[in-house]
Amino acid sequence: KKFVLEERYQNFQNVLNNRTRYITVVLEDIFQSQNASAVLRTADCFGIQDVHVIENKNVYQLNPDVTLGSSNWLNINKYKNKENNTLDTIHHLKNNGYRIIATSPHKNDVDLEHFDLSKGKTALFFGTEINGLSDIVLENADEYLKIPMFGFTESFNISVSAAIVLYDLTTKLRKSEIIWQLSDTEKDEIMLSWLKQTLRKPELLIKSFYLRK
């Protein structure tokens, strides 16, 4: 803390107080870096701390002109080393108490307006514009979420979809009685990560700090 300006530290505190892991975002095989990067920026803007990136066929590449540094403040978890990275991601999230929500029209889908956040932590899966989500996601989803549309076009761009969904759900979440905030331990861990990113040679400073104790 003493190595950064007080104003910057307070800004970190304010952002952390509005961060959540109750909702998380999952990107499956997004091949256009500008779209995936735009979703990261949107996630940061709406206070989402964790983004999960599945790389089965397509490798995610950061587009700094789009993210504008937002990726520095997120926990980006990549899944790329298993035979089926999508299934690995689903199992990981379910084991951590998340509902798997496919953002895709389905016979049992729910309109965004009526989606119930009180059922539990929510992992929102977004797929490519061309193929959408994989059959594995659709077969393992707990619920299906759709954005009502009234024109000729059948889908939004993924970054637009993510922005609409995250704005709606985070607004509802913050108005609800759900405990959506990070724990004190989570805040401390993330704060340390953020502080280290703002310092030159942070490991040397940390080592020096502990040597003086």
MODELLER restraints for C-alpha pairs under 7 A, 6 or more apart:
rsr = mdl.restraints
at = mdl.atoms
rsr.add(forms.Gaussian(group=physical.xy_distance, feature=features.Distance(at['CA:1:A'], at['CA:9:A']), mean=6.91, stdev=0.5))
rsr.add(forms.Gaussian(group=physical.xy_distance, feature=features.Distance(at['CA:16:A'], at['CA:187:A']), mean=6.33, stdev=0.5))
rsr.add(forms.Gaussian(group=physical.xy_distance, feature=features.Distance(at['CA:17:A'], at['CA:181:A']), mean=6.92, stdev=0.5))
rsr.add(forms.Gaussian(group=physical.xy_distance, feature=features.Distance(at['CA:18:A'], at['CA:47:A']), mean=5.99, stdev=0.5))
rsr.add(forms.Gaussian(group=physical.xy_distance, feature=features.Distance(at['CA:18:A'], at['CA:181:A']), mean=6.86, stdev=0.5))
rsr.add(forms.Gaussian(group=physical.xy_distance, feature=features.Distance(at['CA:19:A'], at['CA:47:A']), mean=4.56, stdev=0.5))
rsr.add(forms.Gaussian(group=physical.xy_distance, feature=features.Distance(at['CA:19:A'], at['CA:48:A']), mean=5.92, stdev=0.5))
rsr.add(forms.Gaussian(group=physical.xy_distance, feature=features.Distance(at['CA:19:A'], at['CA:49:A']), mean=6.05, stdev=0.5))
rsr.add(forms.Gaussian(group=physical.xy_distance, feature=features.Distance(at['CA:19:A'], at['CA:181:A']), mean=6.36, stdev=0.5))
rsr.add(forms.Gaussian(group=physical.xy_distance, feature=features.Distance(at['CA:19:A'], at['CA:182:A']), mean=6.52, stdev=0.5))
rsr.add(forms.Gaussian(group=physical.xy_distance, feature=features.Distance(at['CA:20:A'], at['CA:47:A']), mean=6.12, stdev=0.5))
rsr.add(forms.Gaussian(group=physical.xy_distance, feature=features.Distance(at['CA:20:A'], at['CA:48:A']), mean=5.42, stdev=0.5))
rsr.add(forms.Gaussian(group=physical.xy_distance, feature=features.Distance(at['CA:20:A'], at['CA:49:A']), mean=5.92, stdev=0.5))
rsr.add(forms.Gaussian(group=physical.xy_distance, feature=features.Distance(at['CA:20:A'], at['CA:180:A']), mean=5.80, stdev=0.5))
rsr.add(forms.Gaussian(group=physical.xy_distance, feature=features.Distance(at['CA:20:A'], at['CA:181:A']), mean=5.18, stdev=0.5))
rsr.add(forms.Gaussian(group=physical.xy_distance, feature=features.Distance(at['CA:20:A'], at['CA:182:A']), mean=5.69, stdev=0.5))
rsr.add(forms.Gaussian(group=physical.xy_distance, feature=features.Distance(at['CA:21:A'], at['CA:48:A']), mean=6.43, stdev=0.5))
rsr.add(forms.Gaussian(group=physical.xy_distance, feature=features.Distance(at['CA:21:A'], at['CA:49:A']), mean=5.98, stdev=0.5))
rsr.add(forms.Gaussian(group=physical.xy_distance, feature=features.Distance(at['CA:21:A'], at['CA:50:A']), mean=6.54, stdev=0.5))
rsr.add(forms.Gaussian(group=physical.xy_distance, feature=features.Distance(at['CA:21:A'], at['CA:182:A']), mean=6.78, stdev=0.5))
rsr.add(forms.Gaussian(group=physical.xy_distance, feature=features.Distance(at['CA:22:A'], at['CA:121:A']), mean=4.84, stdev=0.5))
rsr.add(forms.Gaussian(group=physical.xy_distance, feature=features.Distance(at['CA:22:A'], at['CA:122:A']), mean=6.25, stdev=0.5))
rsr.add(forms.Gaussian(group=physical.xy_distance, feature=features.Distance(at['CA:22:A'], at['CA:180:A']), mean=5.40, stdev=0.5))
rsr.add(forms.Gaussian(group=physical.xy_distance, feature=features.Distance(at['CA:23:A'], at['CA:48:A']), mean=6.73, stdev=0.5))
rsr.add(forms.Gaussian(group=physical.xy_distance, feature=features.Distance(at['CA:23:A'], at['CA:121:A']), mean=6.01, stdev=0.5))
rsr.add(forms.Gaussian(group=physical.xy_distance, feature=features.Distance(at['CA:23:A'], at['CA:122:A']), mean=4.80, stdev=0.5))
rsr.add(forms.Gaussian(group=physical.xy_distance, feature=features.Distance(at['CA:23:A'], at['CA:123:A']), mean=5.91, stdev=0.5))
rsr.add(forms.Gaussian(group=physical.xy_distance, feature=features.Distance(at['CA:24:A'], at['CA:48:A']), mean=6.39, stdev=0.5))
rsr.add(forms.Gaussian(group=physical.xy_distance, feature=features.Distance(at['CA:24:A'], at['CA:50:A']), mean=5.59, stdev=0.5))
rsr.add(forms.Gaussian(group=physical.xy_distance, feature=features.Distance(at['CA:24:A'], at['CA:51:A']), mean=6.06, stdev=0.5))
rsr.add(forms.Gaussian(group=physical.xy_distance, feature=features.Distance(at['CA:24:A'], at['CA:122:A']), mean=6.31, stdev=0.5))
rsr.add(forms.Gaussian(group=physical.xy_distance, feature=features.Distance(at['CA:24:A'], at['CA:123:A']), mean=4.84, stdev=0.5))
rsr.add(forms.Gaussian(group=physical.xy_distance, feature=features.Distance(at['CA:24:A'], at['CA:124:A']), mean=6.23, stdev=0.5))
rsr.add(forms.Gaussian(group=physical.xy_distance, feature=features.Distance(at['CA:25:A'], at['CA:50:A']), mean=6.79, stdev=0.5))
rsr.add(forms.Gaussian(group=physical.xy_distance, feature=features.Distance(at['CA:25:A'], at['CA:51:A']), mean=4.89, stdev=0.5))
rsr.add(forms.Gaussian(group=physical.xy_distance, feature=features.Distance(at['CA:25:A'], at['CA:52:A']), mean=6.15, stdev=0.5))
rsr.add(forms.Gaussian(group=physical.xy_distance, feature=features.Distance(at['CA:25:A'], at['CA:123:A']), mean=5.76, stdev=0.5))
rsr.add(forms.Gaussian(group=physical.xy_distance, feature=features.Distance(at['CA:25:A'], at['CA:124:A']), mean=4.96, stdev=0.5))
rsr.add(forms.Gaussian(group=physical.xy_distance, feature=features.Distance(at['CA:25:A'], at['CA:125:A']), mean=6.29, stdev=0.5))
rsr.add(forms.Gaussian(group=physical.xy_distance, feature=features.Distance(at['CA:26:A'], at['CA:51:A']), mean=5.86, stdev=0.5))
rsr.add(forms.Gaussian(group=physical.xy_distance, feature=features.Distance(at['CA:26:A'], at['CA:52:A']), mean=4.56, stdev=0.5))
rsr.add(forms.Gaussian(group=physical.xy_distance, feature=features.Distance(at['CA:26:A'], at['CA:53:A']), mean=5.89, stdev=0.5))
rsr.add(forms.Gaussian(group=physical.xy_distance, feature=features.Distance(at['CA:26:A'], at['CA:123:A']), mean=6.71, stdev=0.5))
rsr.add(forms.Gaussian(group=physical.xy_distance, feature=features.Distance(at['CA:26:A'], at['CA:124:A']), mean=5.82, stdev=0.5))
rsr.add(forms.Gaussian(group=physical.xy_distance, feature=features.Distance(at['CA:26:A'], at['CA:125:A']), mean=4.66, stdev=0.5))
rsr.add(forms.Gaussian(group=physical.xy_distance, feature=features.Distance(at['CA:26:A'], at['CA:126:A']), mean=6.15, stdev=0.5))
rsr.add(forms.Gaussian(group=physical.xy_distance, feature=features.Distance(at['CA:27:A'], at['CA:52:A']), mean=6.21, stdev=0.5))
rsr.add(forms.Gaussian(group=physical.xy_distance, feature=features.Distance(at['CA:27:A'], at['CA:53:A']), mean=4.94, stdev=0.5))
rsr.add(forms.Gaussian(group=physical.xy_distance, feature=features.Distance(at['CA:27:A'], at['CA:54:A']), mean=6.04, stdev=0.5))
rsr.add(forms.Gaussian(group=physical.xy_distance, feature=features.Distance(at['CA:27:A'], at['CA:125:A']), mean=6.04, stdev=0.5))
rsr.add(forms.Gaussian(group=physical.xy_distance, feature=features.Distance(at['CA:27:A'], at['CA:126:A']), mean=5.13, stdev=0.5))
rsr.add(forms.Gaussian(group=physical.xy_distance, feature=features.Distance(at['CA:27:A'], at['CA:127:A']), mean=6.17, stdev=0.5))
rsr.add(forms.Gaussian(group=physical.xy_distance, feature=features.Distance(at['CA:28:A'], at['CA:53:A']), mean=6.28, stdev=0.5))
rsr.add(forms.Gaussian(group=physical.xy_distance, feature=features.Distance(at['CA:28:A'], at['CA:54:A']), mean=4.79, stdev=0.5))
rsr.add(forms.Gaussian(group=physical.xy_distance, feature=features.Distance(at['CA:28:A'], at['CA:55:A']), mean=6.83, stdev=0.5))
rsr.add(forms.Gaussian(group=physical.xy_distance, feature=features.Distance(at['CA:28:A'], at['CA:126:A']), mean=6.24, stdev=0.5))
rsr.add(forms.Gaussian(group=physical.xy_distance, feature=features.Distance(at['CA:28:A'], at['CA:127:A']), mean=5.11, stdev=0.5))
rsr.add(forms.Gaussian(group=physical.xy_distance, feature=features.Distance(at['CA:28:A'], at['CA:133:A']), mean=6.96, stdev=0.5))
rsr.add(forms.Gaussian(group=physical.xy_distance, feature=features.Distance(at['CA:29:A'], at['CA:54:A']), mean=5.67, stdev=0.5))
rsr.add(forms.Gaussian(group=physical.xy_distance, feature=features.Distance(at['CA:29:A'], at['CA:55:A']), mean=5.24, stdev=0.5))
rsr.add(forms.Gaussian(group=physical.xy_distance, feature=features.Distance(at['CA:29:A'], at['CA:56:A']), mean=6.10, stdev=0.5))
rsr.add(forms.Gaussian(group=physical.xy_distance, feature=features.Distance(at['CA:29:A'], at['CA:57:A']), mean=6.33, stdev=0.5))
rsr.add(forms.Gaussian(group=physical.xy_distance, feature=features.Distance(at['CA:29:A'], at['CA:58:A']), mean=5.29, stdev=0.5))
rsr.add(forms.Gaussian(group=physical.xy_distance, feature=features.Distance(at['CA:29:A'], at['CA:127:A']), mean=6.81, stdev=0.5))
rsr.add(forms.Gaussian(group=physical.xy_distance, feature=features.Distance(at['CA:29:A'], at['CA:128:A']), mean=6.80, stdev=0.5))
rsr.add(forms.Gaussian(group=physical.xy_distance, feature=features.Distance(at['CA:30:A'], at['CA:36:A']), mean=6.33, stdev=0.5))
rsr.add(forms.Gaussian(group=physical.xy_distance, feature=features.Distance(at['CA:30:A'], at['CA:58:A']), mean=6.54, stdev=0.5))
rsr.add(forms.Gaussian(group=physical.xy_distance, feature=features.Distance(at['CA:30:A'], at['CA:60:A']), mean=6.94, stdev=0.5))
rsr.add(forms.Gaussian(group=physical.xy_distance, feature=features.Distance(at['CA:30:A'], at['CA:127:A']), mean=6.59, stdev=0.5))
rsr.add(forms.Gaussian(group=physical.xy_distance, feature=features.Distance(at['CA:30:A'], at['CA:128:A']), mean=5.40, stdev=0.5))
rsr.add(forms.Gaussian(group=physical.xy_distance, feature=features.Distance(at['CA:31:A'], at['CA:58:A']), mean=5.40, stdev=0.5))
rsr.add(forms.Gaussian(group=physical.xy_distance, feature=features.Distance(at['CA:31:A'], at['CA:60:A']), mean=6.84, stdev=0.5))
rsr.add(forms.Gaussian(group=physical.xy_distance, feature=features.Distance(at['CA:33:A'], at['CA:60:A']), mean=6.47, stdev=0.5))
rsr.add(forms.Gaussian(group=physical.xy_distance, feature=features.Distance(at['CA:33:A'], at['CA:61:A']), mean=5.52, stdev=0.5))
rsr.add(forms.Gaussian(group=physical.xy_distance, feature=features.Distance(at['CA:33:A'], at['CA:62:A']), mean=6.10, stdev=0.5))
rsr.add(forms.Gaussian(group=physical.xy_distance, feature=features.Distance(at['CA:33:A'], at['CA:63:A']), mean=5.94, stdev=0.5))
rsr.add(forms.Gaussian(group=physical.xy_distance, feature=features.Distance(at['CA:34:A'], at['CA:63:A']), mean=5.90, stdev=0.5))
rsr.add(forms.Gaussian(group=physical.xy_distance, feature=features.Distance(at['CA:34:A'], at['CA:66:A']), mean=6.29, stdev=0.5))
rsr.add(forms.Gaussian(group=physical.xy_distance, feature=features.Distance(at['CA:35:A'], at['CA:158:A']), mean=6.67, stdev=0.5))
rsr.add(forms.Gaussian(group=physical.xy_distance, feature=features.Distance(at['CA:35:A'], at['CA:159:A']), mean=5.59, stdev=0.5))
rsr.add(forms.Gaussian(group=physical.xy_distance, feature=features.Distance(at['CA:37:A'], at['CA:62:A']), mean=6.06, stdev=0.5))
rsr.add(forms.Gaussian(group=physical.xy_distance, feature=features.Distance(at['CA:37:A'], at['CA:63:A']), mean=5.88, stdev=0.5))
rsr.add(forms.Gaussian(group=physical.xy_distance, feature=features.Distance(at['CA:37:A'], at['CA:66:A']), mean=5.90, stdev=0.5))
rsr.add(forms.Gaussian(group=physical.xy_distance, feature=features.Distance(at['CA:37:A'], at['CA:67:A']), mean=5.27, stdev=0.5))
rsr.add(forms.Gaussian(group=physical.xy_distance, feature=features.Distance(at['CA:38:A'], at['CA:66:A']), mean=5.87, stdev=0.5))
rsr.add(forms.Gaussian(group=physical.xy_distance, feature=features.Distance(at['CA:38:A'], at['CA:67:A']), mean=6.04, stdev=0.5))
rsr.add(forms.Gaussian(group=physical.xy_distance, feature=features.Distance(at['CA:38:A'], at['CA:159:A']), mean=5.87, stdev=0.5))
rsr.add(forms.Gaussian(group=physical.xy_distance, feature=features.Distance(at['CA:39:A'], at['CA:159:A']), mean=5.27, stdev=0.5))
rsr.add(forms.Gaussian(group=physical.xy_distance, feature=features.Distance(at['CA:39:A'], at['CA:162:A']), mean=6.38, stdev=0.5))
rsr.add(forms.Gaussian(group=physical.xy_distance, feature=features.Distance(at['CA:40:A'], at['CA:67:A']), mean=6.58, stdev=0.5))
rsr.add(forms.Gaussian(group=physical.xy_distance, feature=features.Distance(at['CA:40:A'], at['CA:70:A']), mean=6.75, stdev=0.5))
rsr.add(forms.Gaussian(group=physical.xy_distance, feature=features.Distance(at['CA:40:A'], at['CA:71:A']), mean=6.42, stdev=0.5))
rsr.add(forms.Gaussian(group=physical.xy_distance, feature=features.Distance(at['CA:41:A'], at['CA:67:A']), mean=5.16, stdev=0.5))
rsr.add(forms.Gaussian(group=physical.xy_distance, feature=features.Distance(at['CA:41:A'], at['CA:70:A']), mean=5.34, stdev=0.5))
rsr.add(forms.Gaussian(group=physical.xy_distance, feature=features.Distance(at['CA:42:A'], at['CA:163:A']), mean=6.05, stdev=0.5))
rsr.add(forms.Gaussian(group=physical.xy_distance, feature=features.Distance(at['CA:44:A'], at['CA:70:A']), mean=6.14, stdev=0.5))
rsr.add(forms.Gaussian(group=physical.xy_distance, feature=features.Distance(at['CA:44:A'], at['CA:74:A']), mean=6.86, stdev=0.5))
rsr.add(forms.Gaussian(group=physical.xy_distance, feature=features.Distance(at['CA:46:A'], at['CA:166:A']), mean=6.83, stdev=0.5))
rsr.add(forms.Gaussian(group=physical.xy_distance, feature=features.Distance(at['CA:46:A'], at['CA:167:A']), mean=6.73, stdev=0.5))
rsr.add(forms.Gaussian(group=physical.xy_distance, feature=features.Distance(at['CA:46:A'], at['CA:170:A']), mean=6.79, stdev=0.5))
rsr.add(forms.Gaussian(group=physical.xy_distance, feature=features.Distance(at['CA:49:A'], at['CA:74:A']), mean=5.21, stdev=0.5))
rsr.add(forms.Gaussian(group=physical.xy_distance, feature=features.Distance(at['CA:49:A'], at['CA:75:A']), mean=6.03, stdev=0.5))
rsr.add(forms.Gaussian(group=physical.xy_distance, feature=features.Distance(at['CA:50:A'], at['CA:74:A']), mean=5.96, stdev=0.5))
rsr.add(forms.Gaussian(group=physical.xy_distance, feature=features.Distance(at['CA:50:A'], at['CA:75:A']), mean=4.80, stdev=0.5))
rsr.add(forms.Gaussian(group=physical.xy_distance, feature=features.Distance(at['CA:50:A'], at['CA:76:A']), mean=6.03, stdev=0.5))
rsr.add(forms.Gaussian(group=physical.xy_distance, feature=features.Distance(at['CA:51:A'], at['CA:75:A']), mean=6.29, stdev=0.5))
rsr.add(forms.Gaussian(group=physical.xy_distance, feature=features.Distance(at['CA:51:A'], at['CA:76:A']), mean=4.97, stdev=0.5))
rsr.add(forms.Gaussian(group=physical.xy_distance, feature=features.Distance(at['CA:51:A'], at['CA:77:A']), mean=6.25, stdev=0.5))
rsr.add(forms.Gaussian(group=physical.xy_distance, feature=features.Distance(at['CA:52:A'], at['CA:76:A']), mean=5.83, stdev=0.5))
rsr.add(forms.Gaussian(group=physical.xy_distance, feature=features.Distance(at['CA:52:A'], at['CA:77:A']), mean=4.69, stdev=0.5))
rsr.add(forms.Gaussian(group=physical.xy_distance, feature=features.Distance(at['CA:52:A'], at['CA:78:A']), mean=5.90, stdev=0.5))
rsr.add(forms.Gaussian(group=physical.xy_distance, feature=features.Distance(at['CA:53:A'], at['CA:77:A']), mean=6.05, stdev=0.5))
rsr.add(forms.Gaussian(group=physical.xy_distance, feature=features.Distance(at['CA:53:A'], at['CA:78:A']), mean=4.75, stdev=0.5))
rsr.add(forms.Gaussian(group=physical.xy_distance, feature=features.Distance(at['CA:53:A'], at['CA:79:A']), mean=6.19, stdev=0.5))
rsr.add(forms.Gaussian(group=physical.xy_distance, feature=features.Distance(at['CA:54:A'], at['CA:78:A']), mean=6.02, stdev=0.5))
rsr.add(forms.Gaussian(group=physical.xy_distance, feature=features.Distance(at['CA:54:A'], at['CA:79:A']), mean=4.91, stdev=0.5))
rsr.add(forms.Gaussian(group=physical.xy_distance, feature=features.Distance(at['CA:54:A'], at['CA:80:A']), mean=6.41, stdev=0.5))
rsr.add(forms.Gaussian(group=physical.xy_distance, feature=features.Distance(at['CA:54:A'], at['CA:85:A']), mean=6.17, stdev=0.5))
rsr.add(forms.Gaussian(group=physical.xy_distance, feature=features.Distance(at['CA:54:A'], at['CA:86:A']), mean=6.19, stdev=0.5))
rsr.add(forms.Gaussian(group=physical.xy_distance, feature=features.Distance(at['CA:55:A'], at['CA:79:A']), mean=5.98, stdev=0.5))
rsr.add(forms.Gaussian(group=physical.xy_distance, feature=features.Distance(at['CA:55:A'], at['CA:80:A']), mean=4.96, stdev=0.5))
rsr.add(forms.Gaussian(group=physical.xy_distance, feature=features.Distance(at['CA:55:A'], at['CA:85:A']), mean=6.80, stdev=0.5))
rsr.add(forms.Gaussian(group=physical.xy_distance, feature=features.Distance(at['CA:56:A'], at['CA:80:A']), mean=6.32, stdev=0.5))
rsr.add(forms.Gaussian(group=physical.xy_distance, feature=features.Distance(at['CA:56:A'], at['CA:85:A']), mean=6.08, stdev=0.5))
rsr.add(forms.Gaussian(group=physical.xy_distance, feature=features.Distance(at['CA:73:A'], at['CA:194:A']), mean=6.70, stdev=0.5))
rsr.add(forms.Gaussian(group=physical.xy_distance, feature=features.Distance(at['CA:79:A'], at['CA:85:A']), mean=5.54, stdev=0.5))
rsr.add(forms.Gaussian(group=physical.xy_distance, feature=features.Distance(at['CA:79:A'], at['CA:89:A']), mean=6.74, stdev=0.5))
rsr.add(forms.Gaussian(group=physical.xy_distance, feature=features.Distance(at['CA:97:A'], at['CA:121:A']), mean=6.53, stdev=0.5))
rsr.add(forms.Gaussian(group=physical.xy_distance, feature=features.Distance(at['CA:98:A'], at['CA:120:A']), mean=6.93, stdev=0.5))
rsr.add(forms.Gaussian(group=physical.xy_distance, feature=features.Distance(at['CA:98:A'], at['CA:121:A']), mean=4.80, stdev=0.5))
rsr.add(forms.Gaussian(group=physical.xy_distance, feature=features.Distance(at['CA:98:A'], at['CA:122:A']), mean=5.31, stdev=0.5))
rsr.add(forms.Gaussian(group=physical.xy_distance, feature=features.Distance(at['CA:98:A'], at['CA:123:A']), mean=5.89, stdev=0.5))
rsr.add(forms.Gaussian(group=physical.xy_distance, feature=features.Distance(at['CA:99:A'], at['CA:120:A']), mean=6.83, stdev=0.5))
rsr.add(forms.Gaussian(group=physical.xy_distance, feature=features.Distance(at['CA:99:A'], at['CA:121:A']), mean=6.06, stdev=0.5))
rsr.add(forms.Gaussian(group=physical.xy_distance, feature=features.Distance(at['CA:99:A'], at['CA:122:A']), mean=5.05, stdev=0.5))
rsr.add(forms.Gaussian(group=physical.xy_distance, feature=features.Distance(at['CA:99:A'], at['CA:123:A']), mean=5.88, stdev=0.5))
rsr.add(forms.Gaussian(group=physical.xy_distance, feature=features.Distance(at['CA:99:A'], at['CA:142:A']), mean=6.04, stdev=0.5))
rsr.add(forms.Gaussian(group=physical.xy_distance, feature=features.Distance(at['CA:100:A'], at['CA:122:A']), mean=6.63, stdev=0.5))
rsr.add(forms.Gaussian(group=physical.xy_distance, feature=features.Distance(at['CA:100:A'], at['CA:123:A']), mean=5.27, stdev=0.5))
rsr.add(forms.Gaussian(group=physical.xy_distance, feature=features.Distance(at['CA:100:A'], at['CA:124:A']), mean=6.69, stdev=0.5))
rsr.add(forms.Gaussian(group=physical.xy_distance, feature=features.Distance(at['CA:100:A'], at['CA:141:A']), mean=4.91, stdev=0.5))
rsr.add(forms.Gaussian(group=physical.xy_distance, feature=features.Distance(at['CA:100:A'], at['CA:142:A']), mean=5.21, stdev=0.5))
rsr.add(forms.Gaussian(group=physical.xy_distance, feature=features.Distance(at['CA:100:A'], at['CA:143:A']), mean=6.71, stdev=0.5))
rsr.add(forms.Gaussian(group=physical.xy_distance, feature=features.Distance(at['CA:101:A'], at['CA:122:A']), mean=6.82, stdev=0.5))
rsr.add(forms.Gaussian(group=physical.xy_distance, feature=features.Distance(at['CA:101:A'], at['CA:123:A']), mean=5.80, stdev=0.5))
rsr.add(forms.Gaussian(group=physical.xy_distance, feature=features.Distance(at['CA:101:A'], at['CA:124:A']), mean=5.00, stdev=0.5))
rsr.add(forms.Gaussian(group=physical.xy_distance, feature=features.Distance(at['CA:101:A'], at['CA:125:A']), mean=5.99, stdev=0.5))
rsr.add(forms.Gaussian(group=physical.xy_distance, feature=features.Distance(at['CA:101:A'], at['CA:141:A']), mean=5.66, stdev=0.5))
rsr.add(forms.Gaussian(group=physical.xy_distance, feature=features.Distance(at['CA:101:A'], at['CA:142:A']), mean=6.03, stdev=0.5))
rsr.add(forms.Gaussian(group=physical.xy_distance, feature=features.Distance(at['CA:101:A'], at['CA:143:A']), mean=5.06, stdev=0.5))
rsr.add(forms.Gaussian(group=physical.xy_distance, feature=features.Distance(at['CA:101:A'], at['CA:144:A']), mean=5.60, stdev=0.5))
rsr.add(forms.Gaussian(group=physical.xy_distance, feature=features.Distance(at['CA:101:A'], at['CA:145:A']), mean=6.68, stdev=0.5))
rsr.add(forms.Gaussian(group=physical.xy_distance, feature=features.Distance(at['CA:102:A'], at['CA:124:A']), mean=6.27, stdev=0.5))
rsr.add(forms.Gaussian(group=physical.xy_distance, feature=features.Distance(at['CA:102:A'], at['CA:125:A']), mean=5.08, stdev=0.5))
rsr.add(forms.Gaussian(group=physical.xy_distance, feature=features.Distance(at['CA:102:A'], at['CA:126:A']), mean=6.98, stdev=0.5))
rsr.add(forms.Gaussian(group=physical.xy_distance, feature=features.Distance(at['CA:102:A'], at['CA:137:A']), mean=6.86, stdev=0.5))
rsr.add(forms.Gaussian(group=physical.xy_distance, feature=features.Distance(at['CA:102:A'], at['CA:138:A']), mean=6.48, stdev=0.5))
rsr.add(forms.Gaussian(group=physical.xy_distance, feature=features.Distance(at['CA:102:A'], at['CA:141:A']), mean=5.95, stdev=0.5))
rsr.add(forms.Gaussian(group=physical.xy_distance, feature=features.Distance(at['CA:102:A'], at['CA:143:A']), mean=6.44, stdev=0.5))
rsr.add(forms.Gaussian(group=physical.xy_distance, feature=features.Distance(at['CA:102:A'], at['CA:144:A']), mean=4.82, stdev=0.5))
rsr.add(forms.Gaussian(group=physical.xy_distance, feature=features.Distance(at['CA:102:A'], at['CA:145:A']), mean=6.06, stdev=0.5))
rsr.add(forms.Gaussian(group=physical.xy_distance, feature=features.Distance(at['CA:103:A'], at['CA:124:A']), mean=6.67, stdev=0.5))
rsr.add(forms.Gaussian(group=physical.xy_distance, feature=features.Distance(at['CA:103:A'], at['CA:125:A']), mean=5.93, stdev=0.5))
rsr.add(forms.Gaussian(group=physical.xy_distance, feature=features.Distance(at['CA:103:A'], at['CA:126:A']), mean=5.94, stdev=0.5))
rsr.add(forms.Gaussian(group=physical.xy_distance, feature=features.Distance(at['CA:103:A'], at['CA:144:A']), mean=5.89, stdev=0.5))
rsr.add(forms.Gaussian(group=physical.xy_distance, feature=features.Distance(at['CA:103:A'], at['CA:145:A']), mean=4.70, stdev=0.5))
rsr.add(forms.Gaussian(group=physical.xy_distance, feature=features.Distance(at['CA:103:A'], at['CA:146:A']), mean=5.78, stdev=0.5))
rsr.add(forms.Gaussian(group=physical.xy_distance, feature=features.Distance(at['CA:104:A'], at['CA:144:A']), mean=6.08, stdev=0.5))
rsr.add(forms.Gaussian(group=physical.xy_distance, feature=features.Distance(at['CA:104:A'], at['CA:145:A']), mean=5.89, stdev=0.5))
rsr.add(forms.Gaussian(group=physical.xy_distance, feature=features.Distance(at['CA:104:A'], at['CA:146:A']), mean=5.63, stdev=0.5))
rsr.add(forms.Gaussian(group=physical.xy_distance, feature=features.Distance(at['CA:105:A'], at['CA:144:A']), mean=6.79, stdev=0.5))
rsr.add(forms.Gaussian(group=physical.xy_distance, feature=features.Distance(at['CA:105:A'], at['CA:145:A']), mean=6.73, stdev=0.5))
rsr.add(forms.Gaussian(group=physical.xy_distance, feature=features.Distance(at['CA:105:A'], at['CA:146:A']), mean=5.39, stdev=0.5))
rsr.add(forms.Gaussian(group=physical.xy_distance, feature=features.Distance(at['CA:106:A'], at['CA:144:A']), mean=6.36, stdev=0.5))
rsr.add(forms.Gaussian(group=physical.xy_distance, feature=features.Distance(at['CA:108:A'], at['CA:144:A']), mean=6.71, stdev=0.5))
rsr.add(forms.Gaussian(group=physical.xy_distance, feature=features.Distance(at['CA:109:A'], at['CA:143:A']), mean=6.80, stdev=0.5))
rsr.add(forms.Gaussian(group=physical.xy_distance, feature=features.Distance(at['CA:109:A'], at['CA:144:A']), mean=4.47, stdev=0.5))
rsr.add(forms.Gaussian(group=physical.xy_distance, feature=features.Distance(at['CA:109:A'], at['CA:145:A']), mean=5.39, stdev=0.5))
rsr.add(forms.Gaussian(group=physical.xy_distance, feature=features.Distance(at['CA:109:A'], at['CA:146:A']), mean=6.48, stdev=0.5))
rsr.add(forms.Gaussian(group=physical.xy_distance, feature=features.Distance(at['CA:110:A'], at['CA:144:A']), mean=6.12, stdev=0.5))
rsr.add(forms.Gaussian(group=physical.xy_distance, feature=features.Distance(at['CA:110:A'], at['CA:145:A']), mean=5.02, stdev=0.5))
rsr.add(forms.Gaussian(group=physical.xy_distance, feature=features.Distance(at['CA:110:A'], at['CA:146:A']), mean=6.15, stdev=0.5))
rsr.add(forms.Gaussian(group=physical.xy_distance, feature=features.Distance(at['CA:111:A'], at['CA:145:A']), mean=6.01, stdev=0.5))
rsr.add(forms.Gaussian(group=physical.xy_distance, feature=features.Distance(at['CA:111:A'], at['CA:146:A']), mean=5.15, stdev=0.5))
rsr.add(forms.Gaussian(group=physical.xy_distance, feature=features.Distance(at['CA:111:A'], at['CA:147:A']), mean=5.98, stdev=0.5))
rsr.add(forms.Gaussian(group=physical.xy_distance, feature=features.Distance(at['CA:111:A'], at['CA:148:A']), mean=6.45, stdev=0.5))
rsr.add(forms.Gaussian(group=physical.xy_distance, feature=features.Distance(at['CA:112:A'], at['CA:145:A']), mean=6.15, stdev=0.5))
rsr.add(forms.Gaussian(group=physical.xy_distance, feature=features.Distance(at['CA:112:A'], at['CA:146:A']), mean=5.84, stdev=0.5))
rsr.add(forms.Gaussian(group=physical.xy_distance, feature=features.Distance(at['CA:112:A'], at['CA:147:A']), mean=5.56, stdev=0.5))
rsr.add(forms.Gaussian(group=physical.xy_distance, feature=features.Distance(at['CA:118:A'], at['CA:178:A']), mean=6.89, stdev=0.5))
rsr.add(forms.Gaussian(group=physical.xy_distance, feature=features.Distance(at['CA:126:A'], at['CA:133:A']), mean=6.61, stdev=0.5))
rsr.add(forms.Gaussian(group=physical.xy_distance, feature=features.Distance(at['CA:127:A'], at['CA:133:A']), mean=4.36, stdev=0.5))
rsr.add(forms.Gaussian(group=physical.xy_distance, feature=features.Distance(at['CA:128:A'], at['CA:158:A']), mean=6.99, stdev=0.5))
rsr.add(forms.Gaussian(group=physical.xy_distance, feature=features.Distance(at['CA:129:A'], at['CA:157:A']), mean=6.36, stdev=0.5))
rsr.add(forms.Gaussian(group=physical.xy_distance, feature=features.Distance(at['CA:129:A'], at['CA:158:A']), mean=6.31, stdev=0.5))
rsr.add(forms.Gaussian(group=physical.xy_distance, feature=features.Distance(at['CA:196:A'], at['CA:202:A']), mean=5.32, stdev=0.5))
